[in-house]
Amino acid sequence: MPSPNIVVPPSIAAFLPSLDHLRRALADAVVVLPAGTRLFRAVRHPAAVVPAYVQQTYRFGPPEALRGPDGQFSLYWLYAAQDLLTALWESGFCTNDMTQPGTFYIPAAVTQSGLLVTFTLQEDLRIVDLHGTALSKLGIYDRIHGDHDWCQWFGLQMFDVLDGLPGGAVLGFRYPSRKHKNHGALAVSSEALDRFRNSVGVQVTPFALMPHYEALRSDANYADPMSGHFSID
């Protein structure tokens, strides 16, 4: 659970729904991922497959205020997706080069050490679906798509929301991808990782050995970054 001593900055708090409003809006947004569902996660080293801690928290945080004295976050989200391409774009395995508009590329570091993780659910697991209707009712559709600082504090709220939903344990939430539009990605709570580990089969494959890698490299819009130029992930 988040520390009660953490104070949300006023500029963020002014635009965060209350926990009561979140729980009311999301109580009927719980869905079941059935046994047999495959989830995909793209990582750059083996320890990140299901990490015991993180040092960077990305879109849904938690924010810097929760970093421990050892530089680590004990509370965090494990990111995945229900389709492989969303996992690749969300993780930066596929990205764009501002010096070559209309193209994308796979970073050299991903080619060298990128891993594609496939989790296969061995039992039904419950998640919250942050679908468009729920986001519209809460008035947060635009913020969840583009306000990074707000998203990190919203993600902190979601730990409390998941704990307070009726009907049993909720693993995490599904949210709209920013990098692969019209697709959803998943955030699994670090507080549910023990159950997650015991509920999935795990397969880890070097990304460069997968047929998807060659298919992307052969795409008509693929272009390696130009030597000597800057690229923005």
NUSEZA-65333 format. One record per residue (C-alpha): residue number from 1; residue in three letters; y negated, x, z. Coordinates in nm, 4 decimals, decimal comma, always signed. Example, Ala and Ser with C-alpha at 12.3 -4.5 7.8 and 13.67 -1.06 7.14 Angstrom:
<node><nr>1</nr><rest>ALA</rest><y>+0,4500</y><x>+1,2300</x><z>+0,7800</z></node>
<node><nr>2</nr><rest>SER</rest><y>+0,1060</y><x>+1,3670</x><z>+0,7140</z></node>
This chain:
<node><nr>1</nr><rest>MET</rest><y>+0,0000</y><x>+0,0000</x><z>+0,0000</z></node>
<node><nr>2</nr><rest>PRO</rest><y>-0,3589</y><x>+0,1194</x><z>-0,0649</z></node>
<node><nr>3</nr><rest>SER</rest><y>-0,5447</y><x>+0,2660</x><z>+0,2318</z></node>
<node><nr>4</nr><rest>PRO</rest><y>-0,7715</y><x>+0,0146</x><z>+0,4091</z></node>
<node><nr>5</nr><rest>ASN</rest><y>-1,0323</y><x>+0,2922</x><z>+0,4381</z></node>
<node><nr>6</nr><rest>ILE</rest><y>-1,0868</y><x>+0,3088</x><z>+0,0624</z></node>
<node><nr>7</nr><rest>VAL</rest><y>-1,4198</y><x>+0,1503</x><z>-0,0351</z></node>
<node><nr>8</nr><rest>VAL</rest><y>-1,4678</y><x>+0,0188</x><z>-0,3869</z></node>
<node><nr>9</nr><rest>PRO</rest><y>-1,7993</y><x>+0,1363</x><z>-0,5375</z></node>
<node><nr>10</nr><rest>PRO</rest><y>-2,0451</y><x>-0,1583</x><z>-0,5468</z></node>
<node><nr>11</nr><rest>SER</rest><y>-2,0943</y><x>-0,1215</x><z>-0,9240</z></node>
<node><nr>12</nr><rest>ILE</rest><y>-1,7186</y><x>-0,1782</x><z>-0,9691</z></node>
<node><nr>13</nr><rest>ALA</rest><y>-1,6667</y><x>-0,4328</x><z>-0,6899</z></node>
<node><nr>14</nr><rest>ALA</rest><y>-1,9245</y><x>-0,6645</x><z>-0,8464</z></node>
<node><nr>15</nr><rest>PHE</rest><y>-1,6914</y><x>-0,7220</x><z>-1,1421</z></node>
<node><nr>16</nr><rest>LEU</rest><y>-1,3503</y><x>-0,7286</x><z>-0,9732</z></node>
<node><nr>17</nr><rest>PRO</rest><y>-1,1853</y><x>-1,0665</x><z>-0,9106</z></node>
<node><nr>18</nr><rest>SER</rest><y>-1,0822</y><x>-1,1271</x><z>-0,5515</z></node>
<node><nr>19</nr><rest>LEU</rest><y>-0,7172</y><x>-1,0818</x><z>-0,4580</z></node>
<node><nr>20</nr><rest>ASP</rest><y>-0,6911</y><x>-1,4577</x><z>-0,4048</z></node>
<node><nr>21</nr><rest>HIS</rest><y>-0,8153</y><x>-1,5290</x><z>-0,7568</z></node>
<node><nr>22</nr><rest>LEU</rest><y>-0,5784</y><x>-1,2693</x><z>-0,9003</z></node>
<node><nr>23</nr><rest>ARG</rest><y>-0,2789</y><x>-1,4100</x><z>-0,7154</z></node>
<node><nr>24</nr><rest>ARG</rest><y>-0,3610</y><x>-1,7647</x><z>-0,8227</z></node>
<node><nr>25</nr><rest>ALA</rest><y>-0,4046</y><x>-1,6685</x><z>-1,1877</z></node>
<node><nr>26</nr><rest>LEU</rest><y>-0,0958</y><x>-1,4471</x><z>-1,2006</z></node>
<node><nr>27</nr><rest>ALA</rest><y>+0,1485</y><x>-1,6532</x><z>-0,9922</z></node>
<node><nr>28</nr><rest>ASP</rest><y>+0,2654</y><x>-1,8321</x><z>-1,3067</z></node>
<node><nr>29</nr><rest>ALA</rest><y>+0,2476</y><x>-1,5172</x><z>-1,5228</z></node>
<node><nr>30</nr><rest>VAL</rest><y>+0,5680</y><x>-1,3622</x><z>-1,3849</z></node>
<node><nr>31</nr><rest>VAL</rest><y>+0,8305</y><x>-1,3150</x><z>-1,6565</z></node>
<node><nr>32</nr><rest>VAL</rest><y>+1,1820</y><x>-1,1719</x><z>-1,6582</z></node>
<node><nr>33</nr><rest>LEU</rest><y>+1,2901</y><x>-0,8701</x><z>-1,8593</z></node>
<node><nr>34</nr><rest>PRO</rest><y>+1,6606</y><x>-0,9457</x><z>-1,9073</z></node>
<node><nr>35</nr><rest>ALA</rest><y>+1,9420</y><x>-0,6956</x><z>-1,8620</z></node>
<node><nr>36</nr><rest>GLY</rest><y>+1,9881</y><x>-0,5022</x><z>-2,1849</z></node>
<node><nr>37</nr><rest>THR</rest><y>+1,6135</y><x>-0,4729</x><z>-2,2515</z></node>
<node><nr>38</nr><rest>ARG</rest><y>+1,5132</y><x>-0,1244</x><z>-2,3672</z></node>
<node><nr>39</nr><rest>LEU</rest><y>+1,1926</y><x>+0,0405</x><z>-2,2483</z></node>
<node><nr>40</nr><rest>PHE</rest><y>+1,0481</y><x>+0,3565</x><z>-2,4005</z></node>
<node><nr>41</nr><rest>ARG</rest><y>+0,8454</y><x>+0,6317</x><z>-2,2368</z></node>
<node><nr>42</nr><rest>ALA</rest><y>+0,7029</y><x>+0,9438</x><z>-2,4037</z></node>
<node><nr>43</nr><rest>VAL</rest><y>+0,6591</y><x>+1,2514</x><z>-2,1795</z></node>
<node><nr>44</nr><rest>ARG</rest><y>+0,5849</y><x>+1,6202</x><z>-2,2200</z></node>
<node><nr>45</nr><rest>HIS</rest><y>+0,8252</y><x>+1,7691</x><z>-1,9654</z></node>
<node><nr>46</nr><rest>PRO</rest><y>+1,1477</y><x>+1,6599</x><z>-1,7887</z></node>
<node><nr>47</nr><rest>ALA</rest><y>+0,9919</y><x>+1,6125</x><z>-1,4445</z></node>
<node><nr>48</nr><rest>ALA</rest><y>+0,7760</y><x>+1,3335</x><z>-1,5876</z></node>
<node><nr>49</nr><rest>VAL</rest><y>+1,0705</y><x>+1,1106</x><z>-1,6859</z></node>
<node><nr>50</nr><rest>VAL</rest><y>+1,0479</y><x>+0,9312</x><z>-1,3481</z></node>
<node><nr>51</nr><rest>PRO</rest><y>+0,8017</y><x>+1,1414</x><z>-1,1468</z></node>
<node><nr>52</nr><rest>ALA</rest><y>+0,8070</y><x>+1,1698</x><z>-0,7690</z></node>
<node><nr>53</nr><rest>TYR</rest><y>+0,4262</y><x>+1,2085</x><z>-0,7741</z></node>
<node><nr>54</nr><rest>VAL</rest><y>+0,1495</y><x>+1,2574</x><z>-1,0280</z></node>
<node><nr>55</nr><rest>GLN</rest><y>-0,1668</y><x>+1,4652</x><z>-1,0487</z></node>
<node><nr>56</nr><rest>GLN</rest><y>-0,3322</y><x>+1,2507</x><z>-1,3149</z></node>
<node><nr>57</nr><rest>THR</rest><y>-0,3324</y><x>+0,8719</x><z>-1,3077</z></node>
<node><nr>58</nr><rest>TYR</rest><y>-0,4671</y><x>+0,7576</x><z>-1,6467</z></node>
<node><nr>59</nr><rest>ARG</rest><y>-0,5703</y><x>+0,4008</x><z>-1,7273</z></node>
<node><nr>60</nr><rest>PHE</rest><y>-0,4809</y><x>+0,2013</x><z>-1,4155</z></node>
<node><nr>61</nr><rest>GLY</rest><y>-0,5297</y><x>+0,4766</x><z>-1,1623</z></node>
<node><nr>62</nr><rest>PRO</rest><y>-0,5486</y><x>+0,4743</x><z>-0,8755</z></node>
<node><nr>63</nr><rest>PRO</rest><y>-0,8985</y><x>+0,6264</x><z>-0,8759</z></node>
<node><nr>64</nr><rest>GLU</rest><y>-0,9884</y><x>+0,9746</x><z>-0,7609</z></node>
<node><nr>65</nr><rest>ALA</rest><y>-1,0601</y><x>+0,8458</x><z>-0,4092</z></node>
<node><nr>66</nr><rest>LEU</rest><y>-0,6838</y><x>+0,8228</x><z>-0,3482</z></node>
<node><nr>67</nr><rest>ARG</rest><y>-0,6031</y><x>+1,1831</x><z>-0,4430</z></node>
<node><nr>68</nr><rest>GLY</rest><y>-0,4297</y><x>+1,3556</x><z>-0,1520</z></node>
<node><nr>69</nr><rest>PRO</rest><y>-0,5351</y><x>+1,6906</x><z>-0,0013</z></node>
<node><nr>70</nr><rest>ASP</rest><y>-0,2566</y><x>+1,8561</x><z>-0,2025</z></node>
<node><nr>71</nr><rest>GLY</rest><y>-0,4112</y><x>+1,7275</x><z>-0,5251</z></node>
<node><nr>72</nr><rest>GLN</rest><y>-0,1363</y><x>+1,4697</x><z>-0,5761</z></node>
<node><nr>73</nr><rest>PHE</rest><y>-0,1259</y><x>+1,0914</x><z>-0,5898</z></node>
<node><nr>74</nr><rest>SER</rest><y>+0,1599</y><x>+0,9292</x><z>-0,4011</z></node>
<node><nr>75</nr><rest>LEU</rest><y>+0,0631</y><x>+0,5854</x><z>-0,5369</z></node>
<node><nr>76</nr><rest>TYR</rest><y>+0,0650</y><x>+0,5503</x><z>-0,9151</z></node>
<node><nr>77</nr><rest>TRP</rest><y>+0,1990</y><x>+0,3686</x><z>-1,2193</z></node>
<node><nr>78</nr><rest>LEU</rest><y>+0,4821</y><x>+0,4777</x><z>-1,4484</z></node>
<node><nr>79</nr><rest>TYR</rest><y>+0,3853</y><x>+0,3836</x><z>-1,8046</z></node>
<node><nr>80</nr><rest>ALA</rest><y>+0,6312</y><x>+0,2637</x><z>-2,0674</z></node>
<node><nr>81</nr><rest>ALA</rest><y>+0,6555</y><x>+0,0113</x><z>-2,3514</z></node>
<node><nr>82</nr><rest>GLN</rest><y>+0,9048</y><x>-0,2296</x><z>-2,5008</z></node>
<node><nr>83</nr><rest>ASP</rest><y>+0,8664</y><x>-0,0786</x><z>-2,8469</z></node>
<node><nr>84</nr><rest>LEU</rest><y>+0,8833</y><x>+0,2875</x><z>-2,9344</z></node>
<node><nr>85</nr><rest>LEU</rest><y>+0,5659</y><x>+0,3098</x><z>-3,1442</z></node>
<node><nr>86</nr><rest>THR</rest><y>+0,3522</y><x>+0,1683</x><z>-2,8633</z></node>
<node><nr>87</nr><rest>ALA</rest><y>+0,4932</y><x>+0,4316</x><z>-2,6275</z></node>
<node><nr>88</nr><rest>LEU</rest><y>+0,4040</y><x>+0,7034</x><z>-2,8800</z></node>
<node><nr>89</nr><rest>TRP</rest><y>+0,0453</y><x>+0,5888</x><z>-2,9310</z></node>
<node><nr>90</nr><rest>GLU</rest><y>-0,0195</y><x>+0,5120</x><z>-2,5641</z></node>
<node><nr>91</nr><rest>SER</rest><y>+0,1002</y><x>+0,8587</x><z>-2,4603</z></node>
<node><nr>92</nr><rest>GLY</rest><y>-0,0916</y><x>+1,0508</x><z>-2,7280</z></node>
<node><nr>93</nr><rest>PHE</rest><y>+0,2219</y><x>+1,1557</x><z>-2,9164</z></node>
<node><nr>94</nr><rest>CYS</rest><y>+0,0431</y><x>+1,0010</x><z>-3,2153</z></node>
<node><nr>95</nr><rest>THR</rest><y>-0,3337</y><x>+1,0408</x><z>-3,2252</z></node>
<node><nr>96</nr><rest>ASN</rest><y>-0,6313</y><x>+1,0664</x><z>-3,4590</z></node>
<node><nr>97</nr><rest>ASP</rest><y>-0,8510</y><x>+1,3516</x><z>-3,5806</z></node>
<node><nr>98</nr><rest>MET</rest><y>-1,2223</y><x>+1,2705</x><z>-3,6038</z></node>
<node><nr>99</nr><rest>THR</rest><y>-1,2674</y><x>+1,5362</x><z>-3,8749</z></node>
<node><nr>100</nr><rest>GLN</rest><y>-1,0266</y><x>+1,3510</x><z>-4,1055</z></node>
<node><nr>101</nr><rest>PRO</rest><y>-1,1047</y><x>+0,9771</x><z>-4,0880</z></node>
<node><nr>102</nr><rest>GLY</rest><y>-0,8200</y><x>+0,7516</x><z>-4,1911</z></node>
<node><nr>103</nr><rest>THR</rest><y>-0,5460</y><x>+0,9857</x><z>-4,0735</z></node>
<node><nr>104</nr><rest>PHE</rest><y>-0,3289</y><x>+1,0481</x><z>-3,7690</z></node>
<node><nr>105</nr><rest>TYR</rest><y>-0,1196</y><x>+1,3400</x><z>-3,6486</z></node>
<node><nr>106</nr><rest>ILE</rest><y>+0,1363</y><x>+1,4543</x><z>-3,3925</z></node>
<node><nr>107</nr><rest>PRO</rest><y>-0,0004</y><x>+1,7343</x><z>-3,1690</z></node>
<node><nr>108</nr><rest>ALA</rest><y>+0,1815</y><x>+2,0679</x><z>-3,1925</z></node>
<node><nr>109</nr><rest>ALA</rest><y>+0,2629</y><x>+2,0607</x><z>-2,8201</z></node>
<node><nr>110</nr><rest>VAL</rest><y>+0,4392</y><x>+1,7266</x><z>-2,8685</z></node>
<node><nr>111</nr><rest>THR</rest><y>+0,6474</y><x>+1,8705</x><z>-3,1512</z></node>
<node><nr>112</nr><rest>GLN</rest><y>+0,7452</y><x>+2,1639</x><z>-2,9318</z></node>
<node><nr>113</nr><rest>SER</rest><y>+0,8263</y><x>+1,9910</x><z>-2,6035</z></node>
<node><nr>114</nr><rest>GLY</rest><y>+0,7769</y><x>+1,6132</x><z>-2,6319</z></node>
<node><nr>115</nr><rest>LEU</rest><y>+1,0577</y><x>+1,3938</x><z>-2,4983</z></node>
<node><nr>116</nr><rest>LEU</rest><y>+1,1338</y><x>+1,0306</x><z>-2,5739</z></node>
<node><nr>117</nr><rest>VAL</rest><y>+1,2901</y><x>+0,8468</x><z>-2,2798</z></node>
<node><nr>118</nr><rest>THR</rest><y>+1,4883</y><x>+0,5268</x><z>-2,3345</z></node>
<node><nr>119</nr><rest>PHE</rest><y>+1,5478</y><x>+0,3124</x><z>-2,0263</z></node>
<node><nr>120</nr><rest>THR</rest><y>+1,8076</y><x>+0,0361</x><z>-2,0651</z></node>
<node><nr>121</nr><rest>LEU</rest><y>+1,7898</y><x>-0,2326</x><z>-1,7981</z></node>
<node><nr>122</nr><rest>GLN</rest><y>+2,1184</y><x>-0,2927</x><z>-1,6192</z></node>
<node><nr>123</nr><rest>GLU</rest><y>+1,9901</y><x>-0,6069</x><z>-1,4460</z></node>
<node><nr>124</nr><rest>ASP</rest><y>+1,7122</y><x>-0,8631</x><z>-1,4848</z></node>
<node><nr>125</nr><rest>LEU</rest><y>+1,3759</y><x>-0,7364</x><z>-1,3598</z></node>
<node><nr>126</nr><rest>ARG</rest><y>+1,0570</y><x>-0,9332</x><z>-1,2972</z></node>
<node><nr>127</nr><rest>ILE</rest><y>+0,7097</y><x>-0,8281</x><z>-1,4148</z></node>
<node><nr>128</nr><rest>VAL</rest><y>+0,3650</y><x>-0,9859</x><z>-1,4382</z></node>
<node><nr>129</nr><rest>ASP</rest><y>+0,2489</y><x>-1,0500</x><z>-1,7935</z></node>
<node><nr>130</nr><rest>LEU</rest><y>-0,1275</y><x>-0,9955</x><z>-1,8223</z></node>
<node><nr>131</nr><rest>HIS</rest><y>-0,1398</y><x>-1,2168</x><z>-2,1303</z></node>
<node><nr>132</nr><rest>GLY</rest><y>-0,4579</y><x>-1,3359</x><z>-2,2955</z></node>
<node><nr>133</nr><rest>THR</rest><y>-0,4797</y><x>-1,6677</x><z>-2,1111</z></node>
<node><nr>134</nr><rest>ALA</rest><y>-0,4535</y><x>-1,5071</x><z>-1,7667</z></node>
<node><nr>135</nr><rest>LEU</rest><y>-0,7150</y><x>-1,2443</x><z>-1,8598</z></node>
<node><nr>136</nr><rest>SER</rest><y>-0,9487</y><x>-1,5106</x><z>-1,9982</z></node>
<node><nr>137</nr><rest>LYS</rest><y>-0,9170</y><x>-1,7278</x><z>-1,6859</z></node>
<node><nr>138</nr><rest>LEU</rest><y>-1,0063</y><x>-1,4263</x><z>-1,4743</z></node>
<node><nr>139</nr><rest>GLY</rest><y>-1,2950</y><x>-1,3292</x><z>-1,7038</z></node>
<node><nr>140</nr><rest>ILE</rest><y>-1,1704</y><x>-0,9703</x><z>-1,7404</z></node>
<node><nr>141</nr><rest>TYR</rest><y>-1,0448</y><x>-0,9609</x><z>-2,1007</z></node>
<node><nr>142</nr><rest>ASP</rest><y>-1,3164</y><x>-0,7240</x><z>-2,2247</z></node>
<node><nr>143</nr><rest>ARG</rest><y>-1,3131</y><x>-0,4965</x><z>-1,9197</z></node>
<node><nr>144</nr><rest>ILE</rest><y>-0,9399</y><x>-0,4405</x><z>-1,9226</z></node>
<node><nr>145</nr><rest>HIS</rest><y>-0,9672</y><x>-0,3298</x><z>-2,2850</z></node>
<node><nr>146</nr><rest>GLY</rest><y>-1,2452</y><x>-0,0771</x><z>-2,2477</z></node>
<node><nr>147</nr><rest>ASP</rest><y>-1,3812</y><x>+0,0032</x><z>-1,8994</z></node>
<node><nr>148</nr><rest>HIS</rest><y>-1,1823</y><x>+0,3016</x><z>-1,7679</z></node>
<node><nr>149</nr><rest>ASP</rest><y>-1,3396</y><x>+0,3237</x><z>-1,4206</z></node>
<node><nr>150</nr><rest>TRP</rest><y>-1,3031</y><x>-0,0507</x><z>-1,3677</z></node>
<node><nr>151</nr><rest>CYS</rest><y>-0,9380</y><x>-0,0393</x><z>-1,4800</z></node>
<node><nr>152</nr><rest>GLN</rest><y>-0,8575</y><x>+0,2282</x><z>-1,2229</z></node>
<node><nr>153</nr><rest>TRP</rest><y>-0,9837</y><x>+0,0108</x><z>-0,9368</z></node>
<node><nr>154</nr><rest>PHE</rest><y>-0,8251</y><x>-0,3001</x><z>-1,0870</z></node>
<node><nr>155</nr><rest>GLY</rest><y>-0,4947</y><x>-0,1103</x><z>-1,0942</z></node>
<node><nr>156</nr><rest>LEU</rest><y>-0,5365</y><x>-0,0411</x><z>-0,7234</z></node>
<node><nr>157</nr><rest>GLN</rest><y>-0,5735</y><x>-0,4140</x><z>-0,6628</z></node>
<node><nr>158</nr><rest>MET</rest><y>-0,2541</y><x>-0,4817</x><z>-0,8557</z></node>
<node><nr>159</nr><rest>PHE</rest><y>-0,0414</y><x>-0,3027</x><z>-0,5948</z></node>
<node><nr>160</nr><rest>ASP</rest><y>-0,1503</y><x>-0,5689</x><z>-0,3444</z></node>
<node><nr>161</nr><rest>VAL</rest><y>-0,1125</y><x>-0,8504</x><z>-0,5971</z></node>
<node><nr>162</nr><rest>LEU</rest><y>+0,2485</y><x>-0,7590</x><z>-0,6793</z></node>
<node><nr>163</nr><rest>ASP</rest><y>+0,3333</y><x>-0,7521</x><z>-0,3084</z></node>
<node><nr>164</nr><rest>GLY</rest><y>+0,1917</y><x>-1,1010</x><z>-0,2590</z></node>
<node><nr>165</nr><rest>LEU</rest><y>+0,3565</y><x>-1,2921</x><z>-0,5446</z></node>
<node><nr>166</nr><rest>PRO</rest><y>+0,6249</y><x>-1,5492</x><z>-0,4600</z></node>
<node><nr>167</nr><rest>GLY</rest><y>+0,9833</y><x>-1,5441</x><z>-0,5808</z></node>
<node><nr>168</nr><rest>GLY</rest><y>+1,0988</y><x>-1,1918</x><z>-0,4970</z></node>
<node><nr>169</nr><rest>ALA</rest><y>+1,0274</y><x>-0,8349</x><z>-0,6029</z></node>
<node><nr>170</nr><rest>VAL</rest><y>+0,7988</y><x>-0,7754</x><z>-0,9032</z></node>
<node><nr>171</nr><rest>LEU</rest><y>+0,8420</y><x>-0,4385</x><z>-1,0749</z></node>
<node><nr>172</nr><rest>GLY</rest><y>+0,5001</y><x>-0,4009</x><z>-1,2353</z></node>
<node><nr>173</nr><rest>PHE</rest><y>+0,2906</y><x>-0,5561</x><z>-1,5091</z></node>
<node><nr>174</nr><rest>ARG</rest><y>+0,2645</y><x>-0,5775</x><z>-1,8868</z></node>
<node><nr>175</nr><rest>TYR</rest><y>-0,0845</y><x>-0,5225</x><z>-2,0302</z></node>
<node><nr>176</nr><rest>PRO</rest><y>-0,2518</y><x>-0,5053</x><z>-2,3743</z></node>
<node><nr>177</nr><rest>SER</rest><y>-0,2339</y><x>-0,1613</x><z>-2,5340</z></node>
<node><nr>178</nr><rest>ARG</rest><y>-0,5689</y><x>-0,0083</x><z>-2,6277</z></node>
<node><nr>179</nr><rest>LYS</rest><y>-0,4242</y><x>+0,2463</x><z>-2,8702</z></node>
<node><nr>180</nr><rest>HIS</rest><y>-0,1681</y><x>+0,0225</x><z>-3,0456</z></node>
<node><nr>181</nr><rest>LYS</rest><y>-0,3518</y><x>-0,3050</x><z>-3,0891</z></node>
<node><nr>182</nr><rest>ASN</rest><y>-0,1722</y><x>-0,6387</x><z>-3,0550</z></node>
<node><nr>183</nr><rest>HIS</rest><y>+0,1108</y><x>-0,4739</x><z>-2,8614</z></node>
<node><nr>184</nr><rest>GLY</rest><y>+0,1856</y><x>-0,4652</x><z>-2,4895</z></node>
<node><nr>185</nr><rest>ALA</rest><y>+0,2576</y><x>-0,1705</x><z>-2,2638</z></node>
<node><nr>186</nr><rest>LEU</rest><y>+0,4113</y><x>-0,1614</x><z>-1,9161</z></node>
<node><nr>187</nr><rest>ALA</rest><y>+0,3025</y><x>-0,0202</x><z>-1,5824</z></node>
<node><nr>188</nr><rest>VAL</rest><y>+0,5805</y><x>+0,0148</x><z>-1,3238</z></node>
<node><nr>189</nr><rest>SER</rest><y>+0,4677</y><x>+0,0470</x><z>-0,9618</z></node>
<node><nr>190</nr><rest>SER</rest><y>+0,5535</y><x>+0,3732</x><z>-0,7876</z></node>
<node><nr>191</nr><rest>GLU</rest><y>+0,6508</y><x>+0,1560</x><z>-0,4907</z></node>
<node><nr>192</nr><rest>ALA</rest><y>+0,9284</y><x>+0,0022</x><z>-0,7062</z></node>
<node><nr>193</nr><rest>LEU</rest><y>+1,0620</y><x>+0,3259</x><z>-0,8534</z></node>
<node><nr>194</nr><rest>ASP</rest><y>+1,3680</y><x>+0,3488</x><z>-0,6280</z></node>
<node><nr>195</nr><rest>ARG</rest><y>+1,4801</y><x>+0,0083</x><z>-0,7484</z></node>
<node><nr>196</nr><rest>PHE</rest><y>+1,3865</y><x>+0,0982</x><z>-1,1063</z></node>
<node><nr>197</nr><rest>ARG</rest><y>+1,5963</y><x>+0,4185</x><z>-1,0979</z></node>
<node><nr>198</nr><rest>ASN</rest><y>+1,8961</y><x>+0,2228</x><z>-0,9712</z></node>
<node><nr>199</nr><rest>SER</rest><y>+1,8517</y><x>-0,0527</x><z>-1,2301</z></node>
<node><nr>200</nr><rest>VAL</rest><y>+1,8343</y><x>+0,1392</x><z>-1,5575</z></node>
<node><nr>201</nr><rest>GLY</rest><y>+2,0385</y><x>+0,3659</x><z>-1,7781</z></node>
<node><nr>202</nr><rest>VAL</rest><y>+1,8403</y><x>+0,6694</x><z>-1,8953</z></node>
<node><nr>203</nr><rest>GLN</rest><y>+1,8588</y><x>+0,8620</x><z>-2,2229</z></node>
<node><nr>204</nr><rest>VAL</rest><y>+1,6239</y><x>+1,1535</x><z>-2,2927</z></node>
<node><nr>205</nr><rest>THR</rest><y>+1,5893</y><x>+1,2943</x><z>-2,6461</z></node>
<node><nr>206</nr><rest>PRO</rest><y>+1,3565</y><x>+1,5644</x><z>-2,7848</z></node>
<node><nr>207</nr><rest>PHE</rest><y>+1,1073</y><x>+1,3718</x><z>-2,9941</z></node>
<node><nr>208</nr><rest>ALA</rest><y>+1,1230</y><x>+1,6220</x><z>-3,2826</z></node>
<node><nr>209</nr><rest>LEU</rest><y>+1,4968</y><x>+1,5477</x><z>-3,3216</z></node>
<node><nr>210</nr><rest>MET</rest><y>+1,4477</y><x>+1,1740</x><z>-3,3627</z></node>
<node><nr>211</nr><rest>PRO</rest><y>+1,4323</y><x>+1,0075</x><z>-3,7063</z></node>
<node><nr>212</nr><rest>HIS</rest><y>+1,1025</y><x>+0,8452</x><z>-3,6035</z></node>
<node><nr>213</nr><rest>TYR</rest><y>+0,9437</y><x>+1,1924</x><z>-3,5901</z></node>
<node><nr>214</nr><rest>GLU</rest><y>+1,0235</y><x>+1,2721</x><z>-3,9521</z></node>
<node><nr>215</nr><rest>ALA</rest><y>+0,9270</y><x>+0,9218</x><z>-4,0620</z></node>
<node><nr>216</nr><rest>LEU</rest><y>+0,5837</y><x>+0,9611</x><z>-3,9028</z></node>
<node><nr>217</nr><rest>ARG</rest><y>+0,5350</y><x>+1,3105</x><z>-4,0469</z></node>
<node><nr>218</nr><rest>SER</rest><y>+0,6155</y><x>+1,1688</x><z>-4,3918</z></node>
<node><nr>219</nr><rest>ASP</rest><y>+0,3709</y><x>+0,8797</x><z>-4,3601</z></node>
<node><nr>220</nr><rest>ALA</rest><y>+0,1022</y><x>+0,8657</x><z>-4,6312</z></node>
<node><nr>221</nr><rest>ASN</rest><y>-0,1737</y><x>+0,8739</x><z>-4,3653</z></node>
<node><nr>222</nr><rest>TYR</rest><y>-0,0345</y><x>+1,1721</x><z>-4,1751</z></node>
<node><nr>223</nr><rest>ALA</rest><y>-0,2473</y><x>+1,4885</x><z>-4,1854</z></node>
<node><nr>224</nr><rest>ASP</rest><y>-0,2287</y><x>+1,7952</x><z>-3,9615</z></node>
<node><nr>225</nr><rest>PRO</rest><y>-0,5652</y><x>+1,8826</x><z>-3,8054</z></node>
<node><nr>226</nr><rest>MET</rest><y>-0,7697</y><x>+2,1242</x><z>-4,0132</z></node>
<node><nr>227</nr><rest>SER</rest><y>-0,7644</y><x>+2,4800</x><z>-3,8802</z></node>
<node><nr>228</nr><rest>GLY</rest><y>-1,0770</y><x>+2,5704</x><z>-3,6847</z></node>
<node><nr>229</nr><rest>HIS</rest><y>-1,1901</y><x>+2,2120</x><z>-3,6297</z></node>
<node><nr>230</nr><rest>PHE</rest><y>-1,1927</y><x>+2,0070</x><z>-3,3138</z></node>
<node><nr>231</nr><rest>SER</rest><y>-0,9693</y><x>+1,7063</x><z>-3,2692</z></node>
<node><nr>232</nr><rest>ILE</rest><y>-1,0146</y><x>+1,4228</x><z>-3,0244</z></node>
<node><nr>233</nr><rest>ASP</rest><y>-0,7093</y><x>+1,2567</x><z>-2,8722</z></node>
